[in-house]
Amino acid sequence: MGHQEYEGYECLSIRVERGVCFATFDHPPINLLDLPMMQEIDRLGRELETDDQVRVVVFDSADPDFFIAHADVSLIQQLPDNLPQRSEELSFFHVMVDRFRTMPKVSIAKIEGRARGGGSEFVLSLDMRFAALGKAVFAQPEVALGILPGGSGTQRLPRLCGRGRALEVILGCQDFSAEVAERYGYVNRALPSDEIDGFVKKLAFKIASFPPQAIALAKGCVNSAEVGVIDGLLDEAHAFNQTLPIPETRRRMAEFLANGGQTRELESADLGMLADMLAAKK
């Protein structure tokens, strides 16, 4: 236990001030959630969990257009397509994101660019989400690729938005603005871009000034209201694995990458165009 130094990070820049850890994604060109980024998020979660000096962590991005683009599709292509049995243990990704939900400190996202796929699932796993009006964009595009949100999205969204809206997000594969995301419960609130920084900092420092035991116990009680999360994540992982051997899934993932997926140009476009492009290639 004690204070961590948070050194040696390459995809994140980290500073600690008055009990708040500010973690900024800085992984050009689009903050792709690739293996190095996942490993650093996992490491940061482990270090934060045991740092007595930190009571709140705030995530933001150095890129105004991308918070986290999404998980690296080329990594998903490498997953085995021989269908495993349903696991009784959480996957690496699930452990990585769920740690922020369960740790005895508060996790907040300040989102000013795109948070799609695994990037959306990462922010959904945090305790609170604040989005910049006119800048933040949210989406779960996985079904258009023939897979599904396998990093907790199928479990977080219904709890936050309700069943119908969760299905609209997951099956519609469209971009959602900060304004609509706020209305749906996808984020806590949407704020003007010139106000979001001050608002989030004020909230983070305020929470960090409270007794850490009270913060931890209050959060633990709120978590106990969310029964069945782990079982749901295990079901999601099993369903995700069932999508991987499907030939059309393999084709769509390859098509996505071949047509400029994971480049800044294509990722900056509206998501609806991507879904149409993949459908047209049949």
C-alpha atoms as an extended CHARMM CRD file, in Angstrom:
* protein
*
       282  EXT
         1         1  MET       CA              0.0000000000        0.0000000000        0.0000000000  PROA      1               0.0000000000
         2         2  GLY       CA              1.0390000000        3.6380000000       -0.1830000000  PROA      2               0.0000000000
         3         3  HSD       CA              1.6680000000        6.0920000000       -2.9680000000  PROA      3               0.0000000000
         4         4  GLN       CA              2.5320000000        4.9030000000       -6.4780000000  PROA      4               0.0000000000
         5         5  GLU       CA              4.8420000000        6.7700000000       -8.8480000000  PROA      5               0.0000000000
         6         6  TYR       CA              2.9880000000        5.8590000000      -12.1000000000  PROA      6               0.0000000000
         7         7  GLU       CA              6.1440000000        5.7900000000      -14.2130000000  PROA      7               0.0000000000
         8         8  GLY       CA              6.9020000000        4.0630000000      -17.5110000000  PROA      8               0.0000000000
         9         9  TYR       CA              3.5480000000        4.6060000000      -19.2200000000  PROA      9               0.0000000000
        10        10  GLU       CA              3.6400000000        5.2330000000      -22.9890000000  PROA      10              0.0000000000
        11        11  CYS       CA             -0.0480000000        5.2220000000      -23.9990000000  PROA      11              0.0000000000
        12        12  LEU       CA             -1.1180000000        7.3290000000      -21.0080000000  PROA      12              0.0000000000
        13        13  SER       CA              0.1830000000       10.4310000000      -19.2750000000  PROA      13              0.0000000000
        14        14  ILE       CA             -0.5540000000       10.4460000000      -15.5610000000  PROA      14              0.0000000000
        15        15  ARG       CA             -0.4200000000       13.0280000000      -12.7820000000  PROA      15              0.0000000000
        16        16  VAL       CA             -1.7700000000       12.9890000000       -9.2350000000  PROA      16              0.0000000000
        17        17  GLU       CA             -3.0730000000       16.0960000000       -7.5100000000  PROA      17              0.0000000000
        18        18  ARG       CA             -4.9730000000       16.4170000000       -4.1970000000  PROA      18              0.0000000000
        19        19  GLY       CA             -6.1050000000       12.7880000000       -4.1410000000  PROA      19              0.0000000000
        20        20  VAL       CA             -7.1270000000       12.7390000000       -7.8140000000  PROA      20              0.0000000000
        21        21  CYS       CA             -5.2710000000       10.7910000000      -10.5040000000  PROA      21              0.0000000000
        22        22  PHE       CA             -5.6340000000       12.3960000000      -13.9460000000  PROA      22              0.0000000000
        23        23  ALA       CA             -4.9790000000        9.7740000000      -16.6400000000  PROA      23              0.0000000000
        24        24  THR       CA             -4.8520000000       11.0770000000      -20.2160000000  PROA      24              0.0000000000
        25        25  PHE       CA             -4.9390000000        8.7130000000      -23.2120000000  PROA      25              0.0000000000
        26        26  ASP       CA             -2.2220000000        9.7220000000      -25.6770000000  PROA      26              0.0000000000
        27        27  HSD       CA             -1.7660000000        6.8920000000      -28.1650000000  PROA      27              0.0000000000
        28        28  PRO       CA             -1.7820000000        8.2630000000      -31.7440000000  PROA      28              0.0000000000
        29        29  PRO       CA             -3.2020000000        8.1620000000      -34.3000000000  PROA      29              0.0000000000
        30        30  ILE       CA             -6.6710000000        7.3300000000      -32.8560000000  PROA      30              0.0000000000
        31        31  ASN       CA             -6.1580000000        5.9990000000      -29.3030000000  PROA      31              0.0000000000
        32        32  LEU       CA             -6.7840000000        2.4850000000      -30.5880000000  PROA      32              0.0000000000
        33        33  LEU       CA             -7.4170000000        0.0230000000      -27.7710000000  PROA      33              0.0000000000
        34        34  ASP       CA             -4.6050000000       -2.2830000000      -28.8770000000  PROA      34              0.0000000000
        35        35  LEU       CA             -2.5380000000       -4.6390000000      -26.7280000000  PROA      35              0.0000000000
        36        36  PRO       CA             -0.0800000000       -2.0020000000      -25.3900000000  PROA      36              0.0000000000
        37        37  MET       CA             -2.9900000000        0.2670000000      -24.4100000000  PROA      37              0.0000000000
        38        38  MET       CA             -4.9110000000       -2.5810000000      -22.7360000000  PROA      38              0.0000000000
        39        39  GLN       CA             -1.8290000000       -3.6490000000      -20.7960000000  PROA      39              0.0000000000
        40        40  GLU       CA             -1.3210000000       -0.1050000000      -19.5150000000  PROA      40              0.0000000000
        41        41  ILE       CA             -4.9950000000        0.3190000000      -18.5150000000  PROA      41              0.0000000000
        42        42  ASP       CA             -4.7780000000       -3.0170000000      -16.6880000000  PROA      42              0.0000000000
        43        43  ARG       CA             -1.5610000000       -1.9870000000      -14.9480000000  PROA      43              0.0000000000
        44        44  LEU       CA             -2.9880000000        1.4100000000      -13.9890000000  PROA      44              0.0000000000
        45        45  GLY       CA             -6.0770000000       -0.2240000000      -12.5130000000  PROA      45              0.0000000000
        46        46  ARG       CA             -3.9420000000       -2.5370000000      -10.3960000000  PROA      46              0.0000000000
        47        47  GLU       CA             -1.7480000000        0.3400000000       -9.1840000000  PROA      47              0.0000000000
        48        48  LEU       CA             -4.6920000000        2.6120000000       -8.4040000000  PROA      48              0.0000000000
        49        49  GLU       CA             -6.4400000000       -0.1390000000       -6.4810000000  PROA      49              0.0000000000
        50        50  THR       CA             -3.6560000000       -0.2000000000       -3.8760000000  PROA      50              0.0000000000
        51        51  ASP       CA             -2.7450000000        3.5230000000       -3.8010000000  PROA      51              0.0000000000
        52        52  ASP       CA             -3.9320000000        5.0080000000       -0.5040000000  PROA      52              0.0000000000
        53        53  GLN       CA             -3.2160000000        8.5300000000       -1.7530000000  PROA      53              0.0000000000
        54        54  VAL       CA             -5.7010000000        8.3820000000       -4.6490000000  PROA      54              0.0000000000
        55        55  ARG       CA             -9.4590000000        8.4690000000       -4.0660000000  PROA      55              0.0000000000
        56        56  VAL       CA            -10.6330000000        9.4560000000       -7.5620000000  PROA      56              0.0000000000
        57        57  VAL       CA             -9.3320000000        8.7660000000      -11.0910000000  PROA      57              0.0000000000
        58        58  VAL       CA            -10.3320000000       10.9450000000      -14.0500000000  PROA      58              0.0000000000
        59        59  PHE       CA             -9.7590000000        9.6840000000      -17.5990000000  PROA      59              0.0000000000
        60        60  ASP       CA             -9.5830000000       12.0180000000      -20.6050000000  PROA      60              0.0000000000
        61        61  SER       CA             -7.8080000000       12.1720000000      -23.9620000000  PROA      61              0.0000000000
        62        62  ALA       CA             -5.0040000000       14.2540000000      -25.4660000000  PROA      62              0.0000000000
        63        63  ASP       CA             -6.7710000000       13.9170000000      -28.8550000000  PROA      63              0.0000000000
        64        64  PRO       CA             -9.8780000000       16.1360000000      -29.0970000000  PROA      64              0.0000000000
        65        65  ASP       CA            -11.4090000000       13.8510000000      -31.7530000000  PROA      65              0.0000000000
        66        66  PHE       CA            -10.8260000000       10.4330000000      -30.1640000000  PROA      66              0.0000000000
        67        67  PHE       CA            -11.2780000000        9.3560000000      -26.5510000000  PROA      67              0.0000000000
        68        68  ILE       CA            -10.7430000000        5.6590000000      -27.4130000000  PROA      68              0.0000000000
        69        69  ALA       CA            -11.5400000000        4.6210000000      -30.9950000000  PROA      69              0.0000000000
        70        70  HSD       CA            -12.3750000000        0.9580000000      -30.2110000000  PROA      70              0.0000000000
        71        71  ALA       CA            -10.6340000000       -2.3560000000      -29.5890000000  PROA      71              0.0000000000
        72        72  ASP       CA             -8.0910000000       -3.4500000000      -32.1940000000  PROA      72              0.0000000000
        73        73  VAL       CA            -10.0100000000       -5.5740000000      -34.7300000000  PROA      73              0.0000000000
        74        74  SER       CA             -6.8040000000       -7.3010000000      -35.8550000000  PROA      74              0.0000000000
        75        75  LEU       CA             -6.4750000000       -8.6520000000      -32.2890000000  PROA      75              0.0000000000
        76        76  ILE       CA            -10.0320000000      -10.0190000000      -32.4400000000  PROA      76              0.0000000000
        77        77  GLN       CA             -9.1830000000      -11.7270000000      -35.7380000000  PROA      77              0.0000000000
        78        78  GLN       CA             -6.4000000000      -13.6170000000      -33.9420000000  PROA      78              0.0000000000
        79        79  LEU       CA             -8.7220000000      -15.0870000000      -31.2990000000  PROA      79              0.0000000000
        80        80  PRO       CA             -9.3170000000      -18.8330000000      -31.6860000000  PROA      80              0.0000000000
        81        81  ASP       CA            -12.4730000000      -19.6980000000      -33.5970000000  PROA      81              0.0000000000
        82        82  ASN       CA            -12.8190000000      -23.2290000000      -32.2130000000  PROA      82              0.0000000000
        83        83  LEU       CA            -15.6520000000      -22.6780000000      -29.7870000000  PROA      83              0.0000000000
        84        84  PRO       CA            -14.6020000000      -23.0230000000      -26.1350000000  PROA      84              0.0000000000
        85        85  GLN       CA            -16.9770000000      -24.0210000000      -23.3610000000  PROA      85              0.0000000000
        86        86  ARG       CA            -18.5230000000      -21.2360000000      -21.3140000000  PROA      86              0.0000000000
        87        87  SER       CA            -15.7890000000      -20.0760000000      -18.9480000000  PROA      87              0.0000000000
        88        88  GLU       CA            -16.2890000000      -19.6550000000      -15.2170000000  PROA      88              0.0000000000
        89        89  GLU       CA            -13.5400000000      -17.0240000000      -15.0830000000  PROA      89              0.0000000000
        90        90  LEU       CA            -13.6370000000      -13.5010000000      -16.4480000000  PROA      90              0.0000000000
        91        91  SER       CA            -11.5330000000      -12.7510000000      -19.5200000000  PROA      91              0.0000000000
        92        92  PHE       CA             -8.5600000000      -10.3720000000      -19.3800000000  PROA      92              0.0000000000
        93        93  PHE       CA            -10.6380000000       -7.5370000000      -20.8950000000  PROA      93              0.0000000000
        94        94  HSD       CA            -13.5320000000       -8.0700000000      -18.4920000000  PROA      94              0.0000000000
        95        95  VAL       CA            -11.1670000000       -8.1130000000      -15.5040000000  PROA      95              0.0000000000
        96        96  MET       CA             -9.4580000000       -4.9570000000      -16.7950000000  PROA      96              0.0000000000
        97        97  VAL       CA            -12.6700000000       -2.9160000000      -17.1000000000  PROA      97              0.0000000000
        98        98  ASP       CA            -14.5900000000       -4.3840000000      -14.1710000000  PROA      98              0.0000000000
        99        99  ARG       CA            -11.7750000000       -3.4720000000      -11.7810000000  PROA      99              0.0000000000
       100       100  PHE       CA            -12.7850000000        0.1960000000      -12.1640000000  PROA      100             0.0000000000
       101       101  ARG       CA            -16.3690000000       -0.6970000000      -11.2420000000  PROA      101             0.0000000000
       102       102  THR       CA            -15.3550000000       -2.6200000000       -8.1310000000  PROA      102             0.0000000000
       103       103  MET       CA            -12.2770000000       -0.7680000000       -6.8020000000  PROA      103             0.0000000000
       104       104  PRO       CA            -12.8730000000        1.2030000000       -3.5660000000  PROA      104             0.0000000000
       105       105  LYS       CA            -12.3510000000        4.5490000000       -5.3000000000  PROA      105             0.0000000000
       106       106  VAL       CA            -14.2270000000        6.5880000000       -7.8480000000  PROA      106             0.0000000000
       107       107  SER       CA            -13.6100000000        6.4320000000      -11.6250000000  PROA      107             0.0000000000
       108       108  ILE       CA            -14.7830000000        9.2210000000      -13.9440000000  PROA      108             0.0000000000
       109       109  ALA       CA            -14.5570000000        9.6930000000      -17.7270000000  PROA      109             0.0000000000
       110       110  LYS       CA            -14.4070000000       13.1440000000      -19.3090000000  PROA      110             0.0000000000
       111       111  ILE       CA            -15.2280000000       12.4150000000      -22.9560000000  PROA      111             0.0000000000
       112       112  GLU       CA            -14.6210000000       14.9780000000      -25.6980000000  PROA      112             0.0000000000
       113       113  GLY       CA            -14.1490000000       12.7410000000      -28.7550000000  PROA      113             0.0000000000
       114       114  ARG       CA            -15.2130000000        9.3300000000      -30.0650000000  PROA      114             0.0000000000
       115       115  ALA       CA            -15.7250000000        6.4150000000      -27.6690000000  PROA      115             0.0000000000
       116       116  ARG       CA            -16.8360000000        3.4370000000      -29.7330000000  PROA      116             0.0000000000
       117       117  GLY       CA            -16.7780000000       -0.3310000000      -29.2330000000  PROA      117             0.0000000000
       118       118  GLY       CA            -14.2870000000       -1.2400000000      -26.5310000000  PROA      118             0.0000000000
       119       119  GLY       CA            -13.7820000000        2.4750000000      -25.8570000000  PROA      119             0.0000000000
       120       120  SER       CA            -17.4700000000        2.8130000000      -25.0880000000  PROA      120             0.0000000000
       121       121  GLU       CA            -17.3300000000       -0.3220000000      -22.9380000000  PROA      121             0.0000000000
       122       122  PHE       CA            -14.3880000000        1.0970000000      -21.0040000000  PROA      122             0.0000000000
       123       123  VAL       CA            -16.2700000000        4.3000000000      -20.1140000000  PROA      123             0.0000000000
       124       124  LEU       CA            -19.4450000000        2.3150000000      -19.3470000000  PROA      124             0.0000000000
       125       125  SER       CA            -17.4330000000        0.3720000000      -16.7450000000  PROA      125             0.0000000000
       126       126  LEU       CA            -16.4130000000        3.5440000000      -14.9220000000  PROA      126             0.0000000000
       127       127  ASP       CA            -18.5190000000        5.0360000000      -12.1470000000  PROA      127             0.0000000000
       128       128  MET       CA            -19.4490000000        8.2410000000      -13.9840000000  PROA      128             0.0000000000
       129       129  ARG       CA            -19.3190000000        9.6190000000      -17.5150000000  PROA      129             0.0000000000
       130       130  PHE       CA            -19.4380000000       13.2810000000      -18.6010000000  PROA      130             0.0000000000
       131       131  ALA       CA            -19.6290000000       14.1860000000      -22.2900000000  PROA      131             0.0000000000
       132       132  ALA       CA            -18.8210000000       17.3760000000      -24.1950000000  PROA      132             0.0000000000
       133       133  LEU       CA            -21.7410000000       18.6560000000      -26.2950000000  PROA      133             0.0000000000
       134       134  GLY       CA            -20.9150000000       18.7930000000      -29.9980000000  PROA      134             0.0000000000
       135       135  LYS       CA            -17.7550000000       16.7320000000      -29.5110000000  PROA      135             0.0000000000
       136       136  ALA       CA            -18.3900000000       13.4090000000      -27.7460000000  PROA      136             0.0000000000
       137       137  VAL       CA            -19.6250000000       10.4850000000      -29.8640000000  PROA      137             0.0000000000
       138       138  PHE       CA            -20.6380000000        7.0430000000      -28.5790000000  PROA      138             0.0000000000
       139       139  ALA       CA            -21.3280000000        3.7640000000      -30.3750000000  PROA      139             0.0000000000
       140       140  GLN       CA            -21.2630000000       -0.0150000000      -30.1690000000  PROA      140             0.0000000000
       141       141  PRO       CA            -20.5930000000       -0.9990000000      -33.8110000000  PROA      141             0.0000000000
       142       142  GLU       CA            -19.7250000000       -4.6530000000      -33.1890000000  PROA      142             0.0000000000
       143       143  VAL       CA            -22.8390000000       -6.3250000000      -34.6410000000  PROA      143             0.0000000000
       144       144  ALA       CA            -22.1420000000       -4.6470000000      -38.0110000000  PROA      144             0.0000000000
       145       145  LEU       CA            -18.8620000000       -6.5990000000      -38.0020000000  PROA      145             0.0000000000
       146       146  GLY       CA            -20.6640000000       -9.8390000000      -37.1340000000  PROA      146             0.0000000000
       147       147  ILE       CA            -19.5530000000       -9.9270000000      -33.5070000000  PROA      147             0.0000000000
       148       148  LEU       CA            -21.1760000000       -8.3430000000      -30.4140000000  PROA      148             0.0000000000
       149       149  PRO       CA            -20.1040000000       -5.9540000000      -27.6550000000  PROA      149             0.0000000000
       150       150  GLY       CA            -18.0000000000       -8.5170000000      -25.7950000000  PROA      150             0.0000000000
       151       151  GLY       CA            -16.2170000000       -6.1710000000      -23.3970000000  PROA      151             0.0000000000
       152       152  SER       CA            -19.2090000000       -5.5960000000      -21.0690000000  PROA      152             0.0000000000
       153       153  GLY       CA            -21.4860000000       -3.4870000000      -23.3070000000  PROA      153             0.0000000000
       154       154  THR       CA            -24.3600000000       -5.9820000000      -23.3450000000  PROA      154             0.0000000000
       155       155  GLN       CA            -24.3770000000       -5.9100000000      -19.5310000000  PROA      155             0.0000000000
       156       156  ARG       CA            -23.7380000000       -2.2140000000      -18.8130000000  PROA      156             0.0000000000
       157       157  LEU       CA            -26.0910000000       -0.6120000000      -21.3460000000  PROA      157             0.0000000000
       158       158  PRO       CA            -29.3580000000       -2.2920000000      -20.2350000000  PROA      158             0.0000000000
       159       159  ARG       CA            -28.5980000000       -1.3570000000      -16.6220000000  PROA      159             0.0000000000
       160       160  LEU       CA            -27.9950000000        2.2840000000      -17.6050000000  PROA      160             0.0000000000
       161       161  CYS       CA            -30.3860000000        2.8900000000      -20.5090000000  PROA      161             0.0000000000
       162       162  GLY       CA            -33.0430000000        0.1870000000      -20.1880000000  PROA      162             0.0000000000
       163       163  ARG       CA            -33.5880000000       -2.7650000000      -22.4920000000  PROA      163             0.0000000000
       164       164  GLY       CA            -35.0920000000       -1.0420000000      -25.5270000000  PROA      164             0.0000000000
       165       165  ARG       CA            -32.4960000000        1.6970000000      -25.7450000000  PROA      165             0.0000000000
       166       166  ALA       CA            -29.6700000000       -0.7690000000      -25.1190000000  PROA      166             0.0000000000
       167       167  LEU       CA            -30.8800000000       -2.8440000000      -28.0640000000  PROA      167             0.0000000000
       168       168  GLU       CA            -31.1280000000        0.2880000000      -30.2190000000  PROA      168             0.0000000000
       169       169  VAL       CA            -27.4770000000        1.1040000000      -29.4320000000  PROA      169             0.0000000000
       170       170  ILE       CA            -26.2140000000       -2.4620000000      -29.8540000000  PROA      170             0.0000000000
       171       171  LEU       CA            -28.2390000000       -3.4910000000      -32.9270000000  PROA      171             0.0000000000
       172       172  GLY       CA            -28.4870000000       -0.0900000000      -34.6310000000  PROA      172             0.0000000000
       173       173  CYS       CA            -24.7020000000        0.3800000000      -34.8100000000  PROA      173             0.0000000000
       174       174  GLN       CA            -25.1070000000        4.1480000000      -35.1060000000  PROA      174             0.0000000000
       175       175  ASP       CA            -23.2620000000        7.0720000000      -33.5510000000  PROA      175             0.0000000000
       176       176  PHE       CA            -24.8950000000        8.7440000000      -30.5560000000  PROA      176             0.0000000000
       177       177  SER       CA            -24.2770000000       12.3940000000      -29.7540000000  PROA      177             0.0000000000
       178       178  ALA       CA            -23.5670000000       13.6110000000      -26.2280000000  PROA      178             0.0000000000
       179       179  GLU       CA            -27.0590000000       15.0990000000      -26.1180000000  PROA      179             0.0000000000
       180       180  VAL       CA            -28.8350000000       11.8230000000      -26.9570000000  PROA      180             0.0000000000
       181       181  ALA       CA            -26.4240000000        9.8280000000      -24.7770000000  PROA      181             0.0000000000
       182       182  GLU       CA            -27.4060000000       12.0080000000      -21.8150000000  PROA      182             0.0000000000
       183       183  ARG       CA            -31.1150000000       11.5400000000      -22.5190000000  PROA      183             0.0000000000
       184       184  TYR       CA            -30.6520000000        7.7640000000      -22.7410000000  PROA      184             0.0000000000
       185       185  GLY       CA            -28.6320000000        7.4780000000      -19.5200000000  PROA      185             0.0000000000
       186       186  TYR       CA            -25.5320000000        6.3820000000      -21.4790000000  PROA      186             0.0000000000
       187       187  VAL       CA            -23.6960000000        9.2580000000      -19.7240000000  PROA      187             0.0000000000
       188       188  ASN       CA            -24.3740000000       11.1310000000      -16.4880000000  PROA      188             0.0000000000
       189       189  ARG       CA            -24.7090000000       14.4630000000      -18.2520000000  PROA      189             0.0000000000
       190       190  ALA       CA            -23.6540000000       16.3930000000      -21.3300000000  PROA      190             0.0000000000
       191       191  LEU       CA            -21.9410000000       19.7280000000      -20.8050000000  PROA      191             0.0000000000
       192       192  PRO       CA            -20.7550000000       22.5700000000      -23.0540000000  PROA      192             0.0000000000
       193       193  SER       CA            -17.1430000000       21.9460000000      -24.0870000000  PROA      193             0.0000000000
       194       194  ASP       CA            -15.9360000000       25.0930000000      -22.3320000000  PROA      194             0.0000000000
       195       195  GLU       CA            -17.5060000000       23.9730000000      -19.0350000000  PROA      195             0.0000000000
       196       196  ILE       CA            -16.7790000000       20.2460000000      -18.8800000000  PROA      196             0.0000000000
       197       197  ASP       CA            -13.1990000000       20.4960000000      -17.6210000000  PROA      197             0.0000000000
       198       198  GLY       CA            -14.0540000000       22.7860000000      -14.7110000000  PROA      198             0.0000000000
       199       199  PHE       CA            -17.1290000000       20.7490000000      -13.7940000000  PROA      199             0.0000000000
       200       200  VAL       CA            -15.3140000000       17.3960000000      -13.7260000000  PROA      200             0.0000000000
       201       201  LYS       CA            -12.3180000000       18.7620000000      -11.7960000000  PROA      201             0.0000000000
       202       202  LYS       CA            -14.5490000000       20.3950000000       -9.1910000000  PROA      202             0.0000000000
       203       203  LEU       CA            -16.5080000000       17.1580000000       -8.7000000000  PROA      203             0.0000000000
       204       204  ALA       CA            -13.3500000000       15.0030000000       -8.5620000000  PROA      204             0.0000000000
       205       205  PHE       CA            -11.5940000000       17.2130000000       -6.0030000000  PROA      205             0.0000000000
       206       206  LYS       CA            -14.7680000000       17.4430000000       -3.9250000000  PROA      206             0.0000000000
       207       207  ILE       CA            -15.1810000000       13.6400000000       -3.7740000000  PROA      207             0.0000000000
       208       208  ALA       CA            -11.4460000000       13.2230000000       -3.0660000000  PROA      208             0.0000000000
       209       209  SER       CA            -11.8020000000       15.4930000000       -0.0110000000  PROA      209             0.0000000000
       210       210  PHE       CA            -14.2070000000       13.0450000000        1.6750000000  PROA      210             0.0000000000
       211       211  PRO       CA            -13.0860000000       10.2180000000        4.0380000000  PROA      211             0.0000000000
       212       212  PRO       CA            -11.8370000000        7.3350000000        1.8590000000  PROA      212             0.0000000000
       213       213  GLN       CA            -13.6080000000        4.6850000000        3.9540000000  PROA      213             0.0000000000
       214       214  ALA       CA            -16.9470000000        6.4480000000        3.4320000000  PROA      214             0.0000000000
       215       215  ILE       CA            -16.3450000000        6.6580000000       -0.3340000000  PROA      215             0.0000000000
       216       216  ALA       CA            -15.4290000000        2.9530000000       -0.5080000000  PROA      216             0.0000000000
       217       217  LEU       CA            -18.3440000000        1.7720000000        1.6160000000  PROA      217             0.0000000000
       218       218  ALA       CA            -20.9010000000        3.9300000000       -0.2240000000  PROA      218             0.0000000000
       219       219  LYS       CA            -19.6920000000        2.7000000000       -3.6000000000  PROA      219             0.0000000000
       220       220  GLY       CA            -19.7000000000       -0.8980000000       -2.3360000000  PROA      220             0.0000000000
       221       221  CYS       CA            -23.3580000000       -0.5700000000       -1.3290000000  PROA      221             0.0000000000
       222       222  VAL       CA            -24.2870000000        0.8280000000       -4.7570000000  PROA      222             0.0000000000
       223       223  ASN       CA            -22.4230000000       -2.0840000000       -6.3660000000  PROA      223             0.0000000000
       224       224  SER       CA            -24.4190000000       -4.5580000000       -4.2720000000  PROA      224             0.0000000000
       225       225  ALA       CA            -27.5660000000       -3.2580000000       -5.9870000000  PROA      225             0.0000000000
       226       226  GLU       CA            -26.1460000000       -4.5580000000       -9.2930000000  PROA      226             0.0000000000
       227       227  VAL       CA            -26.5410000000       -8.2580000000       -8.6410000000  PROA      227             0.0000000000
       228       228  GLY       CA            -25.5860000000      -10.7180000000      -11.3550000000  PROA      228             0.0000000000
       229       229  VAL       CA            -23.0010000000       -8.5820000000      -13.1790000000  PROA      229             0.0000000000
       230       230  ILE       CA            -20.2910000000      -11.2490000000      -13.1530000000  PROA      230             0.0000000000
       231       231  ASP       CA            -22.6270000000      -13.9940000000      -14.4010000000  PROA      231             0.0000000000
       232       232  GLY       CA            -23.7910000000      -11.6670000000      -17.1460000000  PROA      232             0.0000000000
       233       233  LEU       CA            -20.2170000000      -10.9470000000      -18.2060000000  PROA      233             0.0000000000
       234       234  LEU       CA            -19.4910000000      -14.6900000000      -18.4010000000  PROA      234             0.0000000000
       235       235  ASP       CA            -22.5880000000      -15.1680000000      -20.5950000000  PROA      235             0.0000000000
       236       236  GLU       CA            -21.4810000000      -12.2770000000      -22.7990000000  PROA      236             0.0000000000
       237       237  ALA       CA            -17.9870000000      -13.7170000000      -23.2200000000  PROA      237             0.0000000000
       238       238  HSD       CA            -19.4390000000      -17.0910000000      -24.2450000000  PROA      238             0.0000000000
       239       239  ALA       CA            -21.7930000000      -15.4620000000      -26.7650000000  PROA      239             0.0000000000
       240       240  PHE       CA            -18.9200000000      -13.3720000000      -28.1730000000  PROA      240             0.0000000000
       241       241  ASN       CA            -16.8490000000      -16.5180000000      -28.6980000000  PROA      241             0.0000000000
       242       242  GLN       CA            -19.7690000000      -18.0750000000      -30.5820000000  PROA      242             0.0000000000
       243       243  THR       CA            -19.6360000000      -15.2590000000      -33.1710000000  PROA      243             0.0000000000
       244       244  LEU       CA            -15.9570000000      -15.7810000000      -34.0310000000  PROA      244             0.0000000000
       245       245  PRO       CA            -16.2020000000      -18.9300000000      -36.2480000000  PROA      245             0.0000000000
       246       246  ILE       CA            -19.0130000000      -17.4760000000      -38.4190000000  PROA      246             0.0000000000
       247       247  PRO       CA            -17.6430000000      -16.9980000000      -41.9860000000  PROA      247             0.0000000000
       248       248  GLU       CA            -19.5800000000      -13.7570000000      -42.4880000000  PROA      248             0.0000000000
       249       249  THR       CA            -18.0220000000      -12.3740000000      -39.2970000000  PROA      249             0.0000000000
       250       250  ARG       CA            -14.5180000000      -13.1870000000      -40.5320000000  PROA      250             0.0000000000
       251       251  ARG       CA            -15.3340000000      -11.5680000000      -43.8920000000  PROA      251             0.0000000000
       252       252  ARG       CA            -16.7120000000       -8.3880000000      -42.3410000000  PROA      252             0.0000000000
       253       253  MET       CA            -13.7580000000       -7.8920000000      -40.0140000000  PROA      253             0.0000000000
       254       254  ALA       CA            -11.3360000000       -8.3590000000      -42.9210000000  PROA      254             0.0000000000
       255       255  GLU       CA            -13.4280000000       -5.9990000000      -45.0860000000  PROA      255             0.0000000000
       256       256  PHE       CA            -13.4230000000       -3.3560000000      -42.3510000000  PROA      256             0.0000000000
       257       257  LEU       CA             -9.6290000000       -3.3650000000      -42.1170000000  PROA      257             0.0000000000
       258       258  ALA       CA             -9.1490000000       -3.5620000000      -45.8960000000  PROA      258             0.0000000000
       259       259  ASN       CA            -11.3400000000       -0.4810000000      -46.4040000000  PROA      259             0.0000000000
       260       260  GLY       CA             -9.4360000000        1.7830000000      -44.0640000000  PROA      260             0.0000000000
       261       261  GLY       CA            -10.6760000000        0.6270000000      -40.6760000000  PROA      261             0.0000000000
       262       262  GLN       CA             -8.5140000000        1.8990000000      -37.8210000000  PROA      262             0.0000000000
       263       263  THR       CA             -7.2410000000        4.7960000000      -39.9320000000  PROA      263             0.0000000000
       264       264  ARG       CA             -8.0490000000        8.3100000000      -38.7790000000  PROA      264             0.0000000000
       265       265  GLU       CA             -9.8770000000        9.0910000000      -42.0290000000  PROA      265             0.0000000000
       266       266  LEU       CA            -12.4300000000        6.2630000000      -41.8470000000  PROA      266             0.0000000000
       267       267  GLU       CA            -12.7830000000        6.3890000000      -38.0640000000  PROA      267             0.0000000000
       268       268  SER       CA            -13.6620000000       10.1080000000      -38.2700000000  PROA      268             0.0000000000
       269       269  ALA       CA            -16.6250000000        9.3570000000      -40.5520000000  PROA      269             0.0000000000
       270       270  ASP       CA            -20.1830000000        8.6990000000      -39.4220000000  PROA      270             0.0000000000
       271       271  LEU       CA            -20.6320000000        5.1370000000      -38.2310000000  PROA      271             0.0000000000
       272       272  GLY       CA            -23.7580000000        4.5320000000      -40.3140000000  PROA      272             0.0000000000
       273       273  MET       CA            -21.6220000000        4.7360000000      -43.4500000000  PROA      273             0.0000000000
       274       274  LEU       CA            -19.4420000000        1.9150000000      -42.1650000000  PROA      274             0.0000000000
       275       275  ALA       CA            -22.3950000000       -0.4040000000      -41.5680000000  PROA      275             0.0000000000
       276       276  ASP       CA            -23.7430000000        0.3410000000      -45.0680000000  PROA      276             0.0000000000
       277       277  MET       CA            -20.3130000000       -0.2650000000      -46.6350000000  PROA      277             0.0000000000
       278       278  LEU       CA            -19.9760000000       -3.6780000000      -44.9810000000  PROA      278             0.0000000000
       279       279  ALA       CA            -23.5050000000       -4.6810000000      -45.9640000000  PROA      279             0.0000000000
       280       280  ALA       CA            -22.9350000000       -3.6470000000      -49.5940000000  PROA      280             0.0000000000
       281       281  LYS       CA            -19.9530000000       -5.9770000000      -49.9380000000  PROA      281             0.0000000000
       282       282  LYS       CA            -22.0030000000       -9.1480000000      -49.5840000000  PROA      282             0.0000000000
